[in-house]
């Protein structure tokens, strides 16, 4: 593994290479420093570059005047914008399918801050918008950068034409309907299951009752207490190492982020009810490029994790975690939608629907409730091919043996 100084030096080298001739192309977009950053524009540019007919990584460069012909006209980006760019890059990574490897690098060059969003792993396209963002930007939308032009394009044109490297591929045949079965665990005929809720499961939205008293178990309270103790120790070290230029609140903000990350990891990972689903192709032909959407109602005491919440002390990179292929989760006022894509499934074959288990956070109000999951299978063009429904019930919490012993 590269050391911190070596990695920082390599980032500087990469940025300086981009600054030699910062001109927008199919491999490099020079983002207008005088244009405000919004997620819709950024996700379109990321998808467009990922679908460009070039090999290797592509980059979006920040802090340079697009009209500059050399690195002397660096405009720079405000220090405060670095956090916004990092958050935007994490947000965009969940809005693109299939998964991409995204990394944000930055450094000071000639006294000014310059950054770049690197887009790598572009061999598995076409890439498209994973969920609806607005009335104009709908799930399945696709773009391709061709030199200075960003062009909206139908995914089927990329599927039926060439890969990004220019290799010919066979045309994709879109069926009018499909026959599939969706079930739980490894049984596609299992249309109903009852799952056990861990004794300590009491998610954030169910932490306080009407009297304001905490309903967290002693296990939860102790876990959070230990996390805060570790966080405080880390803050002391961080404050001792702060440079004169560092903002005094940076360490405190970092501590809050660590505590919040630990809290979500506990409720949405350690105490989560993890549900696995599978899908079987009941037809006689192989199926490709399917989109699956699960819809479930919003119930009191029930939530679905939007992503895999890792411990703040987990050493895995964001890229490693993203490769676990957790589905896209969208929360609305009245329902929760879970979406994923299936690259291909052979005739009469069964496979896991998600790359990893779907995480449910279950509070006491949802115990004993039966939940219907309605699924819709769509083709590459967004057409509905089939639908169905499966059900699950969250069982009562298991009796704590130690409590029985104490009562006896």
FIVEXGU-259528 format. One record per residue (C-alpha): x, y, z. Coordinates in steps of 0.5 Angstrom, whole numbers, plus 500, padded with zeros to 3 digits. Layout:
xx: X; yy: Y; zz: Z
...
This chain:
xx: 500; yy: 500; zz: 500
xx: 503; yy: 507; zz: 498
xx: 504; yy: 512; zz: 504
xx: 501; yy: 518; zz: 505
xx: 506; yy: 522; zz: 502
xx: 507; yy: 518; zz: 496
xx: 500; yy: 518; zz: 495
xx: 500; yy: 526; zz: 495
xx: 506; yy: 526; zz: 491
xx: 502; yy: 522; zz: 486
xx: 496; yy: 526; zz: 486
xx: 500; yy: 533; zz: 485
xx: 503; yy: 529; zz: 479
xx: 497; yy: 527; zz: 476
xx: 494; yy: 534; zz: 477
xx: 500; yy: 538; zz: 474
xx: 499; yy: 533; zz: 468
xx: 492; yy: 535; zz: 467
xx: 494; yy: 543; zz: 467
xx: 499; yy: 542; zz: 462
xx: 493; yy: 543; zz: 457
xx: 487; yy: 544; zz: 460
xx: 482; yy: 543; zz: 455
xx: 475; yy: 539; zz: 455
xx: 475; yy: 533; zz: 451
xx: 472; yy: 526; zz: 451
xx: 477; yy: 524; zz: 457
xx: 478; yy: 531; zz: 461
xx: 472; yy: 536; zz: 463
xx: 475; yy: 543; zz: 465
xx: 469; yy: 545; zz: 470
xx: 467; yy: 552; zz: 469
xx: 470; yy: 555; zz: 476
xx: 465; yy: 561; zz: 475
xx: 459; yy: 556; zz: 475
xx: 456; yy: 554; zz: 481
xx: 456; yy: 546; zz: 482
xx: 450; yy: 542; zz: 482
xx: 449; yy: 535; zz: 483
xx: 444; yy: 534; zz: 476
xx: 450; yy: 537; zz: 472
xx: 455; yy: 533; zz: 475
xx: 452; yy: 527; zz: 475
xx: 450; yy: 528; zz: 467
xx: 458; yy: 530; zz: 466
xx: 460; yy: 523; zz: 470
xx: 455; yy: 519; zz: 466
xx: 458; yy: 522; zz: 459
xx: 465; yy: 521; zz: 461
xx: 464; yy: 514; zz: 463
xx: 460; yy: 513; zz: 456
xx: 466; yy: 516; zz: 452
xx: 469; yy: 512; zz: 447
xx: 476; yy: 512; zz: 450
xx: 480; yy: 508; zz: 454
xx: 483; yy: 509; zz: 461
xx: 481; yy: 514; zz: 467
xx: 477; yy: 520; zz: 465
xx: 477; yy: 526; zz: 470
xx: 473; yy: 533; zz: 471
xx: 478; yy: 538; zz: 473
xx: 476; yy: 544; zz: 478
xx: 479; yy: 551; zz: 479
xx: 482; yy: 552; zz: 472
xx: 479; yy: 557; zz: 467
xx: 476; yy: 553; zz: 461
xx: 479; yy: 558; zz: 457
xx: 486; yy: 557; zz: 460
xx: 492; yy: 554; zz: 455
xx: 497; yy: 553; zz: 461
xx: 497; yy: 552; zz: 468
xx: 498; yy: 560; zz: 469
xx: 491; yy: 562; zz: 469
xx: 489; yy: 557; zz: 475
xx: 483; yy: 560; zz: 479
xx: 483; yy: 556; zz: 484
xx: 477; yy: 553; zz: 489
xx: 476; yy: 556; zz: 496
xx: 478; yy: 551; zz: 501
xx: 471; yy: 551; zz: 504
xx: 469; yy: 548; zz: 497
xx: 473; yy: 542; zz: 498
xx: 468; yy: 539; zz: 503
xx: 462; yy: 540; zz: 498
xx: 466; yy: 537; zz: 492
xx: 467; yy: 531; zz: 497
xx: 460; yy: 530; zz: 499
xx: 458; yy: 531; zz: 491
xx: 462; yy: 526; zz: 489
xx: 460; yy: 521; zz: 494
xx: 453; yy: 523; zz: 492
xx: 454; yy: 522; zz: 485
xx: 457; yy: 515; zz: 486
xx: 450; yy: 513; zz: 488
xx: 446; yy: 516; zz: 482
xx: 450; yy: 512; zz: 477
xx: 449; yy: 505; zz: 475
xx: 453; yy: 500; zz: 474
xx: 458; yy: 502; zz: 479
xx: 464; yy: 506; zz: 478
xx: 470; yy: 508; zz: 481
xx: 470; yy: 515; zz: 483
xx: 476; yy: 519; zz: 487
xx: 477; yy: 526; zz: 489
xx: 484; yy: 529; zz: 489
xx: 486; yy: 536; zz: 490
xx: 493; yy: 540; zz: 492
xx: 495; yy: 547; zz: 492
xx: 499; yy: 549; zz: 486
xx: 502; yy: 556; zz: 485
xx: 499; yy: 557; zz: 492
xx: 492; yy: 556; zz: 489
xx: 487; yy: 550; zz: 491
xx: 486; yy: 545; zz: 485
xx: 482; yy: 539; zz: 485
xx: 480; yy: 533; zz: 480
xx: 474; yy: 528; zz: 480
xx: 477; yy: 521; zz: 477
xx: 472; yy: 517; zz: 474
xx: 475; yy: 510; zz: 473
xx: 473; yy: 503; zz: 472
xx: 469; yy: 505; zz: 465
xx: 469; yy: 498; zz: 462
xx: 462; yy: 495; zz: 464
xx: 457; yy: 501; zz: 461
xx: 453; yy: 503; zz: 458
xx: 452; yy: 508; zz: 464
xx: 446; yy: 511; zz: 466
xx: 442; yy: 515; zz: 471
xx: 440; yy: 510; zz: 477
xx: 434; yy: 514; zz: 480
xx: 429; yy: 520; zz: 478
xx: 432; yy: 526; zz: 480
xx: 427; yy: 531; zz: 477
xx: 421; yy: 531; zz: 472
xx: 427; yy: 532; zz: 466
xx: 432; yy: 527; zz: 469
xx: 429; yy: 520; zz: 470
xx: 432; yy: 514; zz: 471
xx: 435; yy: 510; zz: 465
xx: 437; yy: 517; zz: 462
xx: 444; yy: 517; zz: 459
xx: 449; yy: 521; zz: 456
xx: 456; yy: 521; zz: 452
xx: 461; yy: 526; zz: 452
xx: 464; yy: 527; zz: 445
xx: 470; yy: 532; zz: 445
xx: 467; yy: 538; zz: 447
xx: 460; yy: 536; zz: 446
xx: 455; yy: 532; zz: 452
xx: 450; yy: 529; zz: 448
xx: 444; yy: 525; zz: 451
xx: 443; yy: 518; zz: 448
xx: 439; yy: 512; zz: 448
xx: 442; yy: 507; zz: 452
xx: 440; yy: 502; zz: 447
xx: 445; yy: 505; zz: 442
xx: 451; yy: 504; zz: 446
xx: 448; yy: 497; zz: 447
xx: 447; yy: 495; zz: 440
xx: 453; yy: 499; zz: 437
xx: 460; yy: 499; zz: 440
xx: 463; yy: 498; zz: 447
xx: 467; yy: 504; zz: 450
xx: 474; yy: 501; zz: 447
xx: 470; yy: 500; zz: 440
xx: 469; yy: 493; zz: 440
xx: 463; yy: 490; zz: 436
xx: 457; yy: 487; zz: 441
xx: 451; yy: 483; zz: 439
xx: 445; yy: 487; zz: 438
xx: 440; yy: 487; zz: 445
xx: 433; yy: 484; zz: 444
xx: 428; yy: 487; zz: 448
xx: 422; yy: 482; zz: 450
xx: 415; yy: 484; zz: 450
xx: 414; yy: 480; zz: 457
xx: 418; yy: 476; zz: 461
xx: 417; yy: 470; zz: 466
xx: 421; yy: 471; zz: 473
xx: 420; yy: 469; zz: 480
xx: 422; yy: 473; zz: 486
xx: 423; yy: 470; zz: 493
xx: 427; yy: 470; zz: 499
xx: 434; yy: 467; zz: 501
xx: 435; yy: 462; zz: 495
xx: 428; yy: 459; zz: 494
xx: 425; yy: 463; zz: 488
xx: 418; yy: 460; zz: 490
xx: 418; yy: 463; zz: 497
xx: 413; yy: 468; zz: 497
xx: 413; yy: 469; zz: 505
xx: 417; yy: 469; zz: 511
xx: 418; yy: 471; zz: 518
xx: 424; yy: 474; zz: 520
xx: 427; yy: 475; zz: 527
xx: 428; yy: 482; zz: 530
xx: 435; yy: 482; zz: 534
xx: 433; yy: 484; zz: 541
xx: 438; yy: 490; zz: 541
xx: 434; yy: 493; zz: 535
xx: 431; yy: 500; zz: 536
xx: 433; yy: 504; zz: 530
xx: 434; yy: 512; zz: 531
xx: 427; yy: 514; zz: 529
xx: 424; yy: 510; zz: 535
xx: 429; yy: 512; zz: 540
xx: 425; yy: 516; zz: 545
xx: 418; yy: 515; zz: 547
xx: 412; yy: 520; zz: 548
xx: 415; yy: 521; zz: 555
xx: 422; yy: 523; zz: 552
xx: 425; yy: 517; zz: 556
xx: 430; yy: 513; zz: 552
xx: 428; yy: 506; zz: 549
xx: 435; yy: 504; zz: 548
xx: 438; yy: 498; zz: 551
xx: 444; yy: 498; zz: 555
xx: 448; yy: 495; zz: 550
xx: 446; yy: 500; zz: 545
xx: 448; yy: 506; zz: 550
xx: 454; yy: 502; zz: 552
xx: 456; yy: 502; zz: 545
xx: 455; yy: 509; zz: 544
xx: 459; yy: 511; zz: 550
xx: 465; yy: 507; zz: 548
xx: 465; yy: 510; zz: 541
xx: 464; yy: 517; zz: 544
xx: 470; yy: 515; zz: 549
xx: 474; yy: 513; zz: 543
xx: 472; yy: 519; zz: 539
xx: 474; yy: 524; zz: 545
xx: 481; yy: 521; zz: 545
xx: 482; yy: 522; zz: 537
xx: 480; yy: 529; zz: 538
xx: 485; yy: 530; zz: 543
xx: 490; yy: 528; zz: 538
xx: 487; yy: 531; zz: 532
xx: 487; yy: 538; zz: 536
xx: 495; yy: 537; zz: 538
xx: 497; yy: 536; zz: 531
xx: 493; yy: 542; zz: 528
xx: 497; yy: 547; zz: 524
xx: 496; yy: 554; zz: 525
xx: 492; yy: 554; zz: 518
xx: 487; yy: 549; zz: 520
xx: 480; yy: 552; zz: 522
xx: 479; yy: 551; zz: 530
xx: 472; yy: 547; zz: 529
xx: 475; yy: 542; zz: 524
xx: 477; yy: 537; zz: 529
xx: 470; yy: 538; zz: 533
xx: 466; yy: 537; zz: 526
xx: 470; yy: 531; zz: 525
xx: 469; yy: 528; zz: 532
xx: 461; yy: 529; zz: 530
xx: 462; yy: 525; zz: 524
xx: 465; yy: 519; zz: 527
xx: 460; yy: 519; zz: 533
xx: 454; yy: 519; zz: 527
xx: 458; yy: 514; zz: 523
xx: 458; yy: 509; zz: 529
xx: 451; yy: 511; zz: 531
xx: 448; yy: 509; zz: 524
xx: 453; yy: 503; zz: 523
xx: 450; yy: 500; zz: 530
xx: 443; yy: 501; zz: 528
xx: 443; yy: 500; zz: 521
xx: 448; yy: 494; zz: 520
xx: 450; yy: 491; zz: 527
xx: 442; yy: 491; zz: 529
xx: 439; yy: 491; zz: 522
xx: 434; yy: 485; zz: 520
xx: 438; yy: 483; zz: 513
xx: 434; yy: 480; zz: 508
xx: 436; yy: 476; zz: 502
xx: 432; yy: 476; zz: 495
xx: 433; yy: 471; zz: 489
xx: 430; yy: 471; zz: 482
xx: 429; yy: 466; zz: 477
xx: 428; yy: 466; zz: 470
xx: 423; yy: 462; zz: 468
xx: 423; yy: 463; zz: 461
xx: 427; yy: 459; zz: 455
xx: 431; yy: 465; zz: 453
xx: 437; yy: 468; zz: 457
xx: 435; yy: 475; zz: 459
xx: 439; yy: 481; zz: 459
xx: 440; yy: 488; zz: 462
xx: 434; yy: 488; zz: 467
xx: 432; yy: 493; zz: 472
xx: 428; yy: 491; zz: 478
xx: 424; yy: 496; zz: 483
xx: 421; yy: 494; zz: 490
xx: 416; yy: 498; zz: 493
xx: 414; yy: 498; zz: 500
xx: 410; yy: 502; zz: 504
xx: 412; yy: 507; zz: 510
xx: 410; yy: 504; zz: 516
xx: 411; yy: 507; zz: 523
xx: 418; yy: 504; zz: 526
xx: 421; yy: 501; zz: 520
xx: 426; yy: 504; zz: 515
xx: 431; yy: 501; zz: 510
xx: 438; yy: 503; zz: 510
xx: 440; yy: 507; zz: 504
xx: 447; yy: 504; zz: 504
xx: 452; yy: 500; zz: 508
xx: 454; yy: 504; zz: 514
xx: 461; yy: 502; zz: 516
xx: 464; yy: 503; zz: 522
xx: 468; yy: 509; zz: 523
xx: 474; yy: 505; zz: 524
xx: 473; yy: 500; zz: 518
xx: 479; yy: 500; zz: 514
xx: 476; yy: 499; zz: 507
xx: 476; yy: 504; zz: 502
xx: 469; yy: 507; zz: 500
xx: 470; yy: 503; zz: 493
xx: 471; yy: 497; zz: 496
xx: 464; yy: 498; zz: 500
xx: 461; yy: 500; zz: 494
xx: 463; yy: 494; zz: 490
xx: 459; yy: 490; zz: 495
xx: 453; yy: 492; zz: 490
xx: 448; yy: 494; zz: 495
xx: 442; yy: 496; zz: 492
xx: 439; yy: 504; zz: 491
xx: 434; yy: 506; zz: 496
xx: 429; yy: 512; zz: 495
xx: 425; yy: 514; zz: 501
xx: 419; yy: 518; zz: 499
xx: 413; yy: 521; zz: 504
xx: 409; yy: 515; zz: 503
xx: 413; yy: 509; zz: 500
xx: 420; yy: 506; zz: 500
xx: 423; yy: 504; zz: 493
xx: 429; yy: 499; zz: 492
xx: 432; yy: 499; zz: 485
xx: 438; yy: 494; zz: 482
xx: 440; yy: 492; zz: 475
xx: 441; yy: 485; zz: 473
xx: 446; yy: 484; zz: 467
xx: 444; yy: 478; zz: 465
xx: 441; yy: 471; zz: 468
xx: 441; yy: 465; zz: 464
xx: 434; yy: 461; zz: 462
xx: 432; yy: 457; zz: 468
xx: 437; yy: 460; zz: 472
xx: 436; yy: 462; zz: 479
xx: 441; yy: 468; zz: 482
xx: 441; yy: 473; zz: 488
xx: 437; yy: 479; zz: 487
xx: 442; yy: 484; zz: 490
xx: 450; yy: 483; zz: 491
xx: 449; yy: 484; zz: 499
xx: 443; yy: 483; zz: 504
xx: 438; yy: 489; zz: 504
xx: 438; yy: 492; zz: 511
xx: 432; yy: 493; zz: 515
xx: 432; yy: 497; zz: 521
xx: 426; yy: 495; zz: 525
xx: 423; yy: 499; zz: 531
xx: 417; yy: 496; zz: 536
xx: 412; yy: 499; zz: 532
xx: 413; yy: 494; zz: 526
xx: 414; yy: 488; zz: 530
xx: 408; yy: 483; zz: 528
xx: 407; yy: 487; zz: 522
xx: 406; yy: 484; zz: 515
xx: 410; yy: 487; zz: 510
xx: 408; yy: 487; zz: 502
xx: 414; yy: 488; zz: 497
xx: 411; yy: 489; zz: 490
xx: 416; yy: 488; zz: 485
xx: 417; yy: 491; zz: 478
xx: 421; yy: 488; zz: 472
xx: 423; yy: 493; zz: 467
xx: 427; yy: 492; zz: 460
xx: 433; yy: 497; zz: 458
xx: 428; yy: 502; zz: 455
xx: 424; yy: 502; zz: 462
xx: 418; yy: 498; zz: 459
xx: 415; yy: 494; zz: 465
xx: 415; yy: 487; zz: 463
xx: 412; yy: 483; zz: 469
xx: 411; yy: 485; zz: 476
xx: 409; yy: 481; zz: 483
xx: 408; yy: 481; zz: 490
xx: 412; yy: 477; zz: 496
xx: 411; yy: 478; zz: 503
xx: 415; yy: 478; zz: 510
xx: 413; yy: 479; zz: 517
xx: 417; yy: 482; zz: 523
xx: 417; yy: 477; zz: 529
xx: 417; yy: 479; zz: 536
xx: 423; yy: 480; zz: 539
xx: 426; yy: 474; zz: 542
xx: 426; yy: 473; zz: 550
xx: 432; yy: 475; zz: 553
xx: 434; yy: 469; zz: 557
xx: 438; yy: 473; zz: 562
xx: 432; yy: 477; zz: 564
xx: 428; yy: 470; zz: 565
xx: 433; yy: 468; zz: 570
xx: 433; yy: 474; zz: 574
xx: 426; yy: 474; zz: 574
xx: 426; yy: 467; zz: 577
